[in-house]
């Protein structure tokens, strides 16, 4: 995913007074990048499917982001902002989030042949906004199934006062199912651990990177 580099620089204002500022430089793409989403814009969640990207490699097509029935898209710039409906008594479990369809969804497929995604890396970042918004996230694919036991990744739950942008890194299985994907690979990010309704959270970044060793290529022959 994008890498953030910080430069601490001393600048002068119009009066010549010195001040220190932090400037952020972000880089995109890199070896093996198949797709990297670009969430810049006015309320992306209200313009689904959101297909804007920084990088899309020629060997793949990309569906863009859409949502499951348990997700309520919300206003909010430069991120996919959403909320869920959750119980008042306690934080919603992952099992409940699965039943309620609380997921973000996108699909990737090969343009001229099967995709080899053994060991590919999925990186996505989230930032909580509301106090009672989801505190955890899980990744599933259609190739492995959407039952709770099929999760490829389940994050730890953060505290409700956490507002940090958190990066989640997942390695796809190096199994035969991912060696020659002839159809679409559907990715679902489930949000769980919310309490009450309407507390917002956001998806701020996403990147899919393929293993680039000479033994593996985007298109499997």
PyMOL commands that place a pseudoatom at each C-alpha (Angstrom):
pseudoatom trace, name=CA, resn=UNK, resi=1, chain=A, elem=C, hetatm=0, pos=[0.000, 0.000, 0.000]
pseudoatom trace, name=CA, resn=UNK, resi=2, chain=A, elem=C, hetatm=0, pos=[1.029, 3.572, -0.064]
pseudoatom trace, name=CA, resn=UNK, resi=3, chain=A, elem=C, hetatm=0, pos=[4.031, 4.322, 2.068]
pseudoatom trace, name=CA, resn=UNK, resi=4, chain=A, elem=C, hetatm=0, pos=[3.966, 7.524, 4.080]
pseudoatom trace, name=CA, resn=UNK, resi=5, chain=A, elem=C, hetatm=0, pos=[7.273, 9.336, 4.478]
pseudoatom trace, name=CA, resn=UNK, resi=6, chain=A, elem=C, hetatm=0, pos=[7.609, 12.293, 6.817]
pseudoatom trace, name=CA, resn=UNK, resi=7, chain=A, elem=C, hetatm=0, pos=[9.950, 15.240, 6.350]
pseudoatom trace, name=CA, resn=UNK, resi=8, chain=A, elem=C, hetatm=0, pos=[10.534, 17.645, 9.211]
pseudoatom trace, name=CA, resn=UNK, resi=9, chain=A, elem=C, hetatm=0, pos=[11.354, 21.016, 7.644]
pseudoatom trace, name=CA, resn=UNK, resi=10, chain=A, elem=C, hetatm=0, pos=[11.923, 24.509, 8.996]
pseudoatom trace, name=CA, resn=UNK, resi=11, chain=A, elem=C, hetatm=0, pos=[9.977, 27.127, 7.050]
pseudoatom trace, name=CA, resn=UNK, resi=12, chain=A, elem=C, hetatm=0, pos=[9.494, 30.879, 7.234]
pseudoatom trace, name=CA, resn=UNK, resi=13, chain=A, elem=C, hetatm=0, pos=[6.205, 32.727, 7.058]
pseudoatom trace, name=CA, resn=UNK, resi=14, chain=A, elem=C, hetatm=0, pos=[5.555, 36.020, 5.263]
pseudoatom trace, name=CA, resn=UNK, resi=15, chain=A, elem=C, hetatm=0, pos=[7.068, 37.960, 8.159]
pseudoatom trace, name=CA, resn=UNK, resi=16, chain=A, elem=C, hetatm=0, pos=[10.224, 35.872, 8.136]
pseudoatom trace, name=CA, resn=UNK, resi=17, chain=A, elem=C, hetatm=0, pos=[9.382, 34.062, 11.354]
pseudoatom trace, name=CA, resn=UNK, resi=18, chain=A, elem=C, hetatm=0, pos=[10.671, 30.477, 11.475]
pseudoatom trace, name=CA, resn=UNK, resi=19, chain=A, elem=C, hetatm=0, pos=[8.423, 27.513, 12.205]
pseudoatom trace, name=CA, resn=UNK, resi=20, chain=A, elem=C, hetatm=0, pos=[8.688, 23.729, 11.999]
pseudoatom trace, name=CA, resn=UNK, resi=21, chain=A, elem=C, hetatm=0, pos=[6.207, 21.786, 9.891]
pseudoatom trace, name=CA, resn=UNK, resi=22, chain=A, elem=C, hetatm=0, pos=[5.735, 18.133, 8.928]
pseudoatom trace, name=CA, resn=UNK, resi=23, chain=A, elem=C, hetatm=0, pos=[5.178, 17.394, 5.234]
pseudoatom trace, name=CA, resn=UNK, resi=24, chain=A, elem=C, hetatm=0, pos=[3.820, 14.030, 4.084]
pseudoatom trace, name=CA, resn=UNK, resi=25, chain=A, elem=C, hetatm=0, pos=[4.880, 12.340, 0.831]
pseudoatom trace, name=CA, resn=UNK, resi=26, chain=A, elem=C, hetatm=0, pos=[3.023, 9.239, -0.332]
pseudoatom trace, name=CA, resn=UNK, resi=27, chain=A, elem=C, hetatm=0, pos=[4.266, 6.755, -2.926]
pseudoatom trace, name=CA, resn=UNK, resi=28, chain=A, elem=C, hetatm=0, pos=[2.049, 4.344, -4.832]
pseudoatom trace, name=CA, resn=UNK, resi=29, chain=A, elem=C, hetatm=0, pos=[2.354, 1.119, -6.781]
pseudoatom trace, name=CA, resn=UNK, resi=30, chain=A, elem=C, hetatm=0, pos=[5.599, -0.821, -6.701]
pseudoatom trace, name=CA, resn=UNK, resi=31, chain=A, elem=C, hetatm=0, pos=[6.658, -4.252, -7.912]
pseudoatom trace, name=CA, resn=UNK, resi=32, chain=A, elem=C, hetatm=0, pos=[3.759, -6.666, -8.273]
pseudoatom trace, name=CA, resn=UNK, resi=33, chain=A, elem=C, hetatm=0, pos=[0.989, -4.149, -7.608]
pseudoatom trace, name=CA, resn=UNK, resi=34, chain=A, elem=C, hetatm=0, pos=[-2.202, -5.307, -9.321]
pseudoatom trace, name=CA, resn=UNK, resi=35, chain=A, elem=C, hetatm=0, pos=[-4.621, -2.784, -7.839]
pseudoatom trace, name=CA, resn=UNK, resi=36, chain=A, elem=C, hetatm=0, pos=[-4.420, 0.144, -5.456]
pseudoatom trace, name=CA, resn=UNK, resi=37, chain=A, elem=C, hetatm=0, pos=[-7.586, 2.070, -4.644]
pseudoatom trace, name=CA, resn=UNK, resi=38, chain=A, elem=C, hetatm=0, pos=[-7.814, 5.848, -4.574]
pseudoatom trace, name=CA, resn=UNK, resi=39, chain=A, elem=C, hetatm=0, pos=[-10.417, 7.056, -2.085]
pseudoatom trace, name=CA, resn=UNK, resi=40, chain=A, elem=C, hetatm=0, pos=[-9.828, 10.751, -2.652]
pseudoatom trace, name=CA, resn=UNK, resi=41, chain=A, elem=C, hetatm=0, pos=[-13.017, 12.615, -3.417]
pseudoatom trace, name=CA, resn=UNK, resi=42, chain=A, elem=C, hetatm=0, pos=[-16.267, 13.898, -1.991]
pseudoatom trace, name=CA, resn=UNK, resi=43, chain=A, elem=C, hetatm=0, pos=[-18.112, 11.172, -0.061]
pseudoatom trace, name=CA, resn=UNK, resi=44, chain=A, elem=C, hetatm=0, pos=[-16.968, 8.099, -2.039]
pseudoatom trace, name=CA, resn=UNK, resi=45, chain=A, elem=C, hetatm=0, pos=[-19.437, 5.894, -0.146]
pseudoatom trace, name=CA, resn=UNK, resi=46, chain=A, elem=C, hetatm=0, pos=[-22.318, 7.805, -1.741]
pseudoatom trace, name=CA, resn=UNK, resi=47, chain=A, elem=C, hetatm=0, pos=[-20.982, 7.067, -5.238]
pseudoatom trace, name=CA, resn=UNK, resi=48, chain=A, elem=C, hetatm=0, pos=[-20.829, 3.281, -5.404]
pseudoatom trace, name=CA, resn=UNK, resi=49, chain=A, elem=C, hetatm=0, pos=[-19.380, 1.303, -6.970]
pseudoatom trace, name=CA, resn=UNK, resi=50, chain=A, elem=C, hetatm=0, pos=[-16.245, 3.321, -6.214]
pseudoatom trace, name=CA, resn=UNK, resi=51, chain=A, elem=C, hetatm=0, pos=[-13.807, 2.390, -8.995]
pseudoatom trace, name=CA, resn=UNK, resi=52, chain=A, elem=C, hetatm=0, pos=[-11.171, 5.120, -8.748]
pseudoatom trace, name=CA, resn=UNK, resi=53, chain=A, elem=C, hetatm=0, pos=[-7.629, 3.786, -8.319]
pseudoatom trace, name=CA, resn=UNK, resi=54, chain=A, elem=C, hetatm=0, pos=[-4.031, 4.918, -8.213]
pseudoatom trace, name=CA, resn=UNK, resi=55, chain=A, elem=C, hetatm=0, pos=[-2.834, 1.745, -9.940]
pseudoatom trace, name=CA, resn=UNK, resi=56, chain=A, elem=C, hetatm=0, pos=[-4.531, -0.969, -11.979]
pseudoatom trace, name=CA, resn=UNK, resi=57, chain=A, elem=C, hetatm=0, pos=[-2.295, -3.453, -13.743]
pseudoatom trace, name=CA, resn=UNK, resi=58, chain=A, elem=C, hetatm=0, pos=[-3.235, -4.414, -17.318]
pseudoatom trace, name=CA, resn=UNK, resi=59, chain=A, elem=C, hetatm=0, pos=[-3.722, -8.129, -16.507]
pseudoatom trace, name=CA, resn=UNK, resi=60, chain=A, elem=C, hetatm=0, pos=[-6.706, -7.453, -14.224]
pseudoatom trace, name=CA, resn=UNK, resi=61, chain=A, elem=C, hetatm=0, pos=[-10.184, -5.977, -14.201]
pseudoatom trace, name=CA, resn=UNK, resi=62, chain=A, elem=C, hetatm=0, pos=[-11.605, -4.425, -11.059]
pseudoatom trace, name=CA, resn=UNK, resi=63, chain=A, elem=C, hetatm=0, pos=[-15.223, -4.137, -9.966]
pseudoatom trace, name=CA, resn=UNK, resi=64, chain=A, elem=C, hetatm=0, pos=[-14.776, -1.228, -7.588]
pseudoatom trace, name=CA, resn=UNK, resi=65, chain=A, elem=C, hetatm=0, pos=[-16.153, -1.138, -4.057]
pseudoatom trace, name=CA, resn=UNK, resi=66, chain=A, elem=C, hetatm=0, pos=[-19.760, -1.866, -3.157]
pseudoatom trace, name=CA, resn=UNK, resi=67, chain=A, elem=C, hetatm=0, pos=[-21.429, -2.807, 0.128]
pseudoatom trace, name=CA, resn=UNK, resi=68, chain=A, elem=C, hetatm=0, pos=[-23.456, -5.606, 1.675]
pseudoatom trace, name=CA, resn=UNK, resi=69, chain=A, elem=C, hetatm=0, pos=[-27.010, -5.219, 2.986]
pseudoatom trace, name=CA, resn=UNK, resi=70, chain=A, elem=C, hetatm=0, pos=[-25.816, -4.517, 6.529]
pseudoatom trace, name=CA, resn=UNK, resi=71, chain=A, elem=C, hetatm=0, pos=[-23.756, -1.455, 5.558]
pseudoatom trace, name=CA, resn=UNK, resi=72, chain=A, elem=C, hetatm=0, pos=[-25.113, 2.102, 5.495]
pseudoatom trace, name=CA, resn=UNK, resi=73, chain=A, elem=C, hetatm=0, pos=[-22.963, 4.406, 3.295]
pseudoatom trace, name=CA, resn=UNK, resi=74, chain=A, elem=C, hetatm=0, pos=[-22.344, 7.804, 4.881]
pseudoatom trace, name=CA, resn=UNK, resi=75, chain=A, elem=C, hetatm=0, pos=[-21.007, 11.204, 3.917]
pseudoatom trace, name=CA, resn=UNK, resi=76, chain=A, elem=C, hetatm=0, pos=[-17.287, 11.739, 4.444]
pseudoatom trace, name=CA, resn=UNK, resi=77, chain=A, elem=C, hetatm=0, pos=[-14.487, 12.789, 2.126]
pseudoatom trace, name=CA, resn=UNK, resi=78, chain=A, elem=C, hetatm=0, pos=[-11.329, 10.914, 1.078]
pseudoatom trace, name=CA, resn=UNK, resi=79, chain=A, elem=C, hetatm=0, pos=[-12.424, 7.574, 2.552]
pseudoatom trace, name=CA, resn=UNK, resi=80, chain=A, elem=C, hetatm=0, pos=[-15.218, 5.035, 2.227]
pseudoatom trace, name=CA, resn=UNK, resi=81, chain=A, elem=C, hetatm=0, pos=[-17.290, 6.078, 5.256]
pseudoatom trace, name=CA, resn=UNK, resi=82, chain=A, elem=C, hetatm=0, pos=[-20.043, 3.820, 6.569]
pseudoatom trace, name=CA, resn=UNK, resi=83, chain=A, elem=C, hetatm=0, pos=[-21.933, 2.632, 9.627]
pseudoatom trace, name=CA, resn=UNK, resi=84, chain=A, elem=C, hetatm=0, pos=[-23.732, -0.528, 10.719]
pseudoatom trace, name=CA, resn=UNK, resi=85, chain=A, elem=C, hetatm=0, pos=[-26.755, -1.387, 12.840]
pseudoatom trace, name=CA, resn=UNK, resi=86, chain=A, elem=C, hetatm=0, pos=[-25.609, -3.053, 16.053]
pseudoatom trace, name=CA, resn=UNK, resi=87, chain=A, elem=C, hetatm=0, pos=[-27.155, -4.203, 19.339]
pseudoatom trace, name=CA, resn=UNK, resi=88, chain=A, elem=C, hetatm=0, pos=[-27.315, -1.882, 22.324]
pseudoatom trace, name=CA, resn=UNK, resi=89, chain=A, elem=C, hetatm=0, pos=[-26.524, -4.505, 24.955]
pseudoatom trace, name=CA, resn=UNK, resi=90, chain=A, elem=C, hetatm=0, pos=[-22.973, -5.346, 23.876]
pseudoatom trace, name=CA, resn=UNK, resi=91, chain=A, elem=C, hetatm=0, pos=[-20.501, -5.163, 21.001]
pseudoatom trace, name=CA, resn=UNK, resi=92, chain=A, elem=C, hetatm=0, pos=[-21.633, -7.116, 17.960]
pseudoatom trace, name=CA, resn=UNK, resi=93, chain=A, elem=C, hetatm=0, pos=[-19.726, -10.354, 17.347]
pseudoatom trace, name=CA, resn=UNK, resi=94, chain=A, elem=C, hetatm=0, pos=[-18.180, -11.386, 14.038]
pseudoatom trace, name=CA, resn=UNK, resi=95, chain=A, elem=C, hetatm=0, pos=[-20.850, -14.104, 13.752]
pseudoatom trace, name=CA, resn=UNK, resi=96, chain=A, elem=C, hetatm=0, pos=[-23.565, -11.458, 14.034]
pseudoatom trace, name=CA, resn=UNK, resi=97, chain=A, elem=C, hetatm=0, pos=[-21.807, -9.224, 11.478]
pseudoatom trace, name=CA, resn=UNK, resi=98, chain=A, elem=C, hetatm=0, pos=[-21.696, -12.158, 9.039]
pseudoatom trace, name=CA, resn=UNK, resi=99, chain=A, elem=C, hetatm=0, pos=[-25.403, -12.831, 9.497]
pseudoatom trace, name=CA, resn=UNK, resi=100, chain=A, elem=C, hetatm=0, pos=[-26.240, -9.146, 9.021]
pseudoatom trace, name=CA, resn=UNK, resi=101, chain=A, elem=C, hetatm=0, pos=[-24.136, -8.791, 5.850]
pseudoatom trace, name=CA, resn=UNK, resi=102, chain=A, elem=C, hetatm=0, pos=[-21.881, -6.064, 7.227]
pseudoatom trace, name=CA, resn=UNK, resi=103, chain=A, elem=C, hetatm=0, pos=[-19.226, -6.126, 4.518]
pseudoatom trace, name=CA, resn=UNK, resi=104, chain=A, elem=C, hetatm=0, pos=[-17.456, -4.063, 1.887]
pseudoatom trace, name=CA, resn=UNK, resi=105, chain=A, elem=C, hetatm=0, pos=[-17.014, -5.991, -1.349]
pseudoatom trace, name=CA, resn=UNK, resi=106, chain=A, elem=C, hetatm=0, pos=[-14.807, -5.844, -4.458]
pseudoatom trace, name=CA, resn=UNK, resi=107, chain=A, elem=C, hetatm=0, pos=[-13.769, -8.348, -7.128]
pseudoatom trace, name=CA, resn=UNK, resi=108, chain=A, elem=C, hetatm=0, pos=[-10.693, -8.797, -9.310]
pseudoatom trace, name=CA, resn=UNK, resi=109, chain=A, elem=C, hetatm=0, pos=[-10.302, -11.048, -12.350]
pseudoatom trace, name=CA, resn=UNK, resi=110, chain=A, elem=C, hetatm=0, pos=[-7.812, -11.728, -15.120]
pseudoatom trace, name=CA, resn=UNK, resi=111, chain=A, elem=C, hetatm=0, pos=[-8.255, -10.066, -18.500]
pseudoatom trace, name=CA, resn=UNK, resi=112, chain=A, elem=C, hetatm=0, pos=[-6.585, -12.694, -20.681]
pseudoatom trace, name=CA, resn=UNK, resi=113, chain=A, elem=C, hetatm=0, pos=[-6.295, -15.807, -18.552]
pseudoatom trace, name=CA, resn=UNK, resi=114, chain=A, elem=C, hetatm=0, pos=[-6.390, -17.197, -15.017]
pseudoatom trace, name=CA, resn=UNK, resi=115, chain=A, elem=C, hetatm=0, pos=[-4.789, -15.206, -12.216]
pseudoatom trace, name=CA, resn=UNK, resi=116, chain=A, elem=C, hetatm=0, pos=[-2.098, -16.691, -10.000]
pseudoatom trace, name=CA, resn=UNK, resi=117, chain=A, elem=C, hetatm=0, pos=[-2.585, -15.127, -6.584]
pseudoatom trace, name=CA, resn=UNK, resi=118, chain=A, elem=C, hetatm=0, pos=[-0.807, -17.666, -4.405]
pseudoatom trace, name=CA, resn=UNK, resi=119, chain=A, elem=C, hetatm=0, pos=[0.828, -15.770, -1.575]
pseudoatom trace, name=CA, resn=UNK, resi=120, chain=A, elem=C, hetatm=0, pos=[-0.482, -12.422, -2.815]
pseudoatom trace, name=CA, resn=UNK, resi=121, chain=A, elem=C, hetatm=0, pos=[-0.648, -9.648, -0.251]
pseudoatom trace, name=CA, resn=UNK, resi=122, chain=A, elem=C, hetatm=0, pos=[-3.776, -7.699, 0.664]
pseudoatom trace, name=CA, resn=UNK, resi=123, chain=A, elem=C, hetatm=0, pos=[-3.314, -4.487, 2.592]
pseudoatom trace, name=CA, resn=UNK, resi=124, chain=A, elem=C, hetatm=0, pos=[-6.164, -2.315, 3.734]
pseudoatom trace, name=CA, resn=UNK, resi=125, chain=A, elem=C, hetatm=0, pos=[-6.405, 0.507, 6.227]
pseudoatom trace, name=CA, resn=UNK, resi=126, chain=A, elem=C, hetatm=0, pos=[-9.283, 1.557, 8.452]
pseudoatom trace, name=CA, resn=UNK, resi=127, chain=A, elem=C, hetatm=0, pos=[-9.995, 4.526, 10.684]
pseudoatom trace, name=CA, resn=UNK, resi=128, chain=A, elem=C, hetatm=0, pos=[-12.769, 4.622, 13.258]
pseudoatom trace, name=CA, resn=UNK, resi=129, chain=A, elem=C, hetatm=0, pos=[-14.798, 7.812, 13.545]
pseudoatom trace, name=CA, resn=UNK, resi=130, chain=A, elem=C, hetatm=0, pos=[-17.681, 7.176, 15.950]
pseudoatom trace, name=CA, resn=UNK, resi=131, chain=A, elem=C, hetatm=0, pos=[-17.116, 6.021, 19.534]
pseudoatom trace, name=CA, resn=UNK, resi=132, chain=A, elem=C, hetatm=0, pos=[-19.331, 2.932, 19.176]
pseudoatom trace, name=CA, resn=UNK, resi=133, chain=A, elem=C, hetatm=0, pos=[-18.280, 2.111, 15.598]
pseudoatom trace, name=CA, resn=UNK, resi=134, chain=A, elem=C, hetatm=0, pos=[-16.817, -1.313, 14.723]
pseudoatom trace, name=CA, resn=UNK, resi=135, chain=A, elem=C, hetatm=0, pos=[-13.644, -2.168, 16.632]
pseudoatom trace, name=CA, resn=UNK, resi=136, chain=A, elem=C, hetatm=0, pos=[-12.477, -5.032, 14.400]
pseudoatom trace, name=CA, resn=UNK, resi=137, chain=A, elem=C, hetatm=0, pos=[-12.315, -6.180, 10.777]
pseudoatom trace, name=CA, resn=UNK, resi=138, chain=A, elem=C, hetatm=0, pos=[-12.105, -9.545, 9.028]
pseudoatom trace, name=CA, resn=UNK, resi=139, chain=A, elem=C, hetatm=0, pos=[-11.202, -10.592, 5.477]
pseudoatom trace, name=CA, resn=UNK, resi=140, chain=A, elem=C, hetatm=0, pos=[-12.935, -13.356, 3.521]
pseudoatom trace, name=CA, resn=UNK, resi=141, chain=A, elem=C, hetatm=0, pos=[-12.904, -14.502, -0.123]
pseudoatom trace, name=CA, resn=UNK, resi=142, chain=A, elem=C, hetatm=0, pos=[-15.347, -16.452, -2.272]
pseudoatom trace, name=CA, resn=UNK, resi=143, chain=A, elem=C, hetatm=0, pos=[-12.667, -19.103, -2.847]
pseudoatom trace, name=CA, resn=UNK, resi=144, chain=A, elem=C, hetatm=0, pos=[-12.419, -19.962, 0.830]
pseudoatom trace, name=CA, resn=UNK, resi=145, chain=A, elem=C, hetatm=0, pos=[-16.001, -19.243, 1.881]
pseudoatom trace, name=CA, resn=UNK, resi=146, chain=A, elem=C, hetatm=0, pos=[-17.878, -16.775, 4.047]
pseudoatom trace, name=CA, resn=UNK, resi=147, chain=A, elem=C, hetatm=0, pos=[-18.454, -18.846, 7.179]
pseudoatom trace, name=CA, resn=UNK, resi=148, chain=A, elem=C, hetatm=0, pos=[-16.760, -17.557, 10.325]
pseudoatom trace, name=CA, resn=UNK, resi=149, chain=A, elem=C, hetatm=0, pos=[-14.294, -20.454, 10.291]
pseudoatom trace, name=CA, resn=UNK, resi=150, chain=A, elem=C, hetatm=0, pos=[-13.217, -19.475, 6.747]
pseudoatom trace, name=CA, resn=UNK, resi=151, chain=A, elem=C, hetatm=0, pos=[-11.813, -16.067, 7.705]
pseudoatom trace, name=CA, resn=UNK, resi=152, chain=A, elem=C, hetatm=0, pos=[-8.379, -15.412, 6.247]
pseudoatom trace, name=CA, resn=UNK, resi=153, chain=A, elem=C, hetatm=0, pos=[-7.807, -12.669, 8.768]
pseudoatom trace, name=CA, resn=UNK, resi=154, chain=A, elem=C, hetatm=0, pos=[-9.500, -11.367, 11.902]
pseudoatom trace, name=CA, resn=UNK, resi=155, chain=A, elem=C, hetatm=0, pos=[-8.042, -8.283, 13.508]
pseudoatom trace, name=CA, resn=UNK, resi=156, chain=A, elem=C, hetatm=0, pos=[-7.748, -7.777, 17.210]
pseudoatom trace, name=CA, resn=UNK, resi=157, chain=A, elem=C, hetatm=0, pos=[-10.322, -5.403, 18.686]
pseudoatom trace, name=CA, resn=UNK, resi=158, chain=A, elem=C, hetatm=0, pos=[-9.164, -1.896, 19.517]
pseudoatom trace, name=CA, resn=UNK, resi=159, chain=A, elem=C, hetatm=0, pos=[-10.462, 0.321, 22.289]
pseudoatom trace, name=CA, resn=UNK, resi=160, chain=A, elem=C, hetatm=0, pos=[-13.453, 2.523, 21.538]
pseudoatom trace, name=CA, resn=UNK, resi=161, chain=A, elem=C, hetatm=0, pos=[-11.432, 5.698, 21.890]
pseudoatom trace, name=CA, resn=UNK, resi=162, chain=A, elem=C, hetatm=0, pos=[-8.971, 4.587, 19.179]
pseudoatom trace, name=CA, resn=UNK, resi=163, chain=A, elem=C, hetatm=0, pos=[-9.057, 6.917, 16.156]
pseudoatom trace, name=CA, resn=UNK, resi=164, chain=A, elem=C, hetatm=0, pos=[-5.776, 5.824, 14.550]
pseudoatom trace, name=CA, resn=UNK, resi=165, chain=A, elem=C, hetatm=0, pos=[-5.500, 4.772, 10.930]
pseudoatom trace, name=CA, resn=UNK, resi=166, chain=A, elem=C, hetatm=0, pos=[-4.732, 1.060, 11.227]
pseudoatom trace, name=CA, resn=UNK, resi=167, chain=A, elem=C, hetatm=0, pos=[-3.152, -0.981, 8.447]
pseudoatom trace, name=CA, resn=UNK, resi=168, chain=A, elem=C, hetatm=0, pos=[-4.166, -4.628, 8.093]
pseudoatom trace, name=CA, resn=UNK, resi=169, chain=A, elem=C, hetatm=0, pos=[-1.830, -6.976, 6.183]
pseudoatom trace, name=CA, resn=UNK, resi=170, chain=A, elem=C, hetatm=0, pos=[-3.024, -10.356, 4.923]
pseudoatom trace, name=CA, resn=UNK, resi=171, chain=A, elem=C, hetatm=0, pos=[-1.241, -12.998, 2.831]
pseudoatom trace, name=CA, resn=UNK, resi=172, chain=A, elem=C, hetatm=0, pos=[-3.526, -15.058, 0.602]
pseudoatom trace, name=CA, resn=UNK, resi=173, chain=A, elem=C, hetatm=0, pos=[-3.101, -18.848, 0.836]
pseudoatom trace, name=CA, resn=UNK, resi=174, chain=A, elem=C, hetatm=0, pos=[-0.516, -20.561, -1.366]
pseudoatom trace, name=CA, resn=UNK, resi=175, chain=A, elem=C, hetatm=0, pos=[-2.990, -23.271, -2.300]
pseudoatom trace, name=CA, resn=UNK, resi=176, chain=A, elem=C, hetatm=0, pos=[-4.224, -24.708, -5.577]
pseudoatom trace, name=CA, resn=UNK, resi=177, chain=A, elem=C, hetatm=0, pos=[-7.441, -22.687, -5.341]
pseudoatom trace, name=CA, resn=UNK, resi=178, chain=A, elem=C, hetatm=0, pos=[-5.427, -19.470, -5.756]
pseudoatom trace, name=CA, resn=UNK, resi=179, chain=A, elem=C, hetatm=0, pos=[-3.016, -20.813, -8.410]
pseudoatom trace, name=CA, resn=UNK, resi=180, chain=A, elem=C, hetatm=0, pos=[-5.191, -20.324, -11.488]
pseudoatom trace, name=CA, resn=UNK, resi=181, chain=A, elem=C, hetatm=0, pos=[-8.285, -18.237, -10.757]
pseudoatom trace, name=CA, resn=UNK, resi=182, chain=A, elem=C, hetatm=0, pos=[-10.355, -18.370, -13.922]
pseudoatom trace, name=CA, resn=UNK, resi=183, chain=A, elem=C, hetatm=0, pos=[-13.314, -16.385, -12.604]
pseudoatom trace, name=CA, resn=UNK, resi=184, chain=A, elem=C, hetatm=0, pos=[-13.438, -13.500, -10.170]
pseudoatom trace, name=CA, resn=UNK, resi=185, chain=A, elem=C, hetatm=0, pos=[-11.827, -13.354, -6.755]
pseudoatom trace, name=CA, resn=UNK, resi=186, chain=A, elem=C, hetatm=0, pos=[-14.330, -11.632, -4.488]
pseudoatom trace, name=CA, resn=UNK, resi=187, chain=A, elem=C, hetatm=0, pos=[-12.908, -9.954, -1.407]
pseudoatom trace, name=CA, resn=UNK, resi=188, chain=A, elem=C, hetatm=0, pos=[-15.122, -9.053, 1.527]
pseudoatom trace, name=CA, resn=UNK, resi=189, chain=A, elem=C, hetatm=0, pos=[-14.070, -6.925, 4.483]
pseudoatom trace, name=CA, resn=UNK, resi=190, chain=A, elem=C, hetatm=0, pos=[-16.477, -7.438, 7.401]
pseudoatom trace, name=CA, resn=UNK, resi=191, chain=A, elem=C, hetatm=0, pos=[-16.750, -4.844, 10.163]
pseudoatom trace, name=CA, resn=UNK, resi=192, chain=A, elem=C, hetatm=0, pos=[-17.628, -6.164, 13.624]
pseudoatom trace, name=CA, resn=UNK, resi=193, chain=A, elem=C, hetatm=0, pos=[-17.645, -5.097, 17.255]
pseudoatom trace, name=CA, resn=UNK, resi=194, chain=A, elem=C, hetatm=0, pos=[-19.989, -2.116, 16.898]
pseudoatom trace, name=CA, resn=UNK, resi=195, chain=A, elem=C, hetatm=0, pos=[-22.573, -1.117, 19.479]
pseudoatom trace, name=CA, resn=UNK, resi=196, chain=A, elem=C, hetatm=0, pos=[-25.751, 0.894, 18.769]
pseudoatom trace, name=CA, resn=UNK, resi=197, chain=A, elem=C, hetatm=0, pos=[-26.658, 2.222, 15.303]
pseudoatom trace, name=CA, resn=UNK, resi=198, chain=A, elem=C, hetatm=0, pos=[-25.097, 4.825, 13.080]
pseudoatom trace, name=CA, resn=UNK, resi=199, chain=A, elem=C, hetatm=0, pos=[-21.582, 5.227, 14.473]
pseudoatom trace, name=CA, resn=UNK, resi=200, chain=A, elem=C, hetatm=0, pos=[-19.267, 5.700, 11.504]
pseudoatom trace, name=CA, resn=UNK, resi=201, chain=A, elem=C, hetatm=0, pos=[-15.990, 4.121, 10.529]
pseudoatom trace, name=CA, resn=UNK, resi=202, chain=A, elem=C, hetatm=0, pos=[-14.028, 4.146, 7.268]
pseudoatom trace, name=CA, resn=UNK, resi=203, chain=A, elem=C, hetatm=0, pos=[-11.907, 2.275, 4.756]
pseudoatom trace, name=CA, resn=UNK, resi=204, chain=A, elem=C, hetatm=0, pos=[-9.017, 4.583, 3.900]
pseudoatom trace, name=CA, resn=UNK, resi=205, chain=A, elem=C, hetatm=0, pos=[-6.703, 2.471, 1.721]
pseudoatom trace, name=CA, resn=UNK, resi=206, chain=A, elem=C, hetatm=0, pos=[-6.517, -0.830, -0.182]
pseudoatom trace, name=CA, resn=UNK, resi=207, chain=A, elem=C, hetatm=0, pos=[-3.807, -2.559, -2.183]
pseudoatom trace, name=CA, resn=UNK, resi=208, chain=A, elem=C, hetatm=0, pos=[-3.460, -5.998, -3.794]
pseudoatom trace, name=CA, resn=UNK, resi=209, chain=A, elem=C, hetatm=0, pos=[0.097, -7.099, -4.588]
pseudoatom trace, name=CA, resn=UNK, resi=210, chain=A, elem=C, hetatm=0, pos=[1.118, -10.262, -6.405]
pseudoatom trace, name=CA, resn=UNK, resi=211, chain=A, elem=C, hetatm=0, pos=[4.235, -12.316, -5.726]
pseudoatom trace, name=CA, resn=UNK, resi=212, chain=A, elem=C, hetatm=0, pos=[6.712, -11.110, -8.361]
pseudoatom trace, name=CA, resn=UNK, resi=213, chain=A, elem=C, hetatm=0, pos=[9.279, -13.917, -8.359]
pseudoatom trace, name=CA, resn=UNK, resi=214, chain=A, elem=C, hetatm=0, pos=[10.007, -15.266, -11.821]
pseudoatom trace, name=CA, resn=UNK, resi=215, chain=A, elem=C, hetatm=0, pos=[8.164, -18.484, -10.943]
pseudoatom trace, name=CA, resn=UNK, resi=216, chain=A, elem=C, hetatm=0, pos=[4.810, -16.664, -10.666]
pseudoatom trace, name=CA, resn=UNK, resi=217, chain=A, elem=C, hetatm=0, pos=[3.087, -14.260, -12.988]
pseudoatom trace, name=CA, resn=UNK, resi=218, chain=A, elem=C, hetatm=0, pos=[-0.245, -12.441, -12.985]
pseudoatom trace, name=CA, resn=UNK, resi=219, chain=A, elem=C, hetatm=0, pos=[-1.554, -14.685, -15.742]
pseudoatom trace, name=CA, resn=UNK, resi=220, chain=A, elem=C, hetatm=0, pos=[-1.153, -18.434, -15.288]
pseudoatom trace, name=CA, resn=UNK, resi=221, chain=A, elem=C, hetatm=0, pos=[-0.560, -20.436, -18.458]
for i in range(1, 221): cmd.bond("trace and resi %d" % i, "trace and resi %d" % (i + 1))
show_as sticks, trace
zoom trace
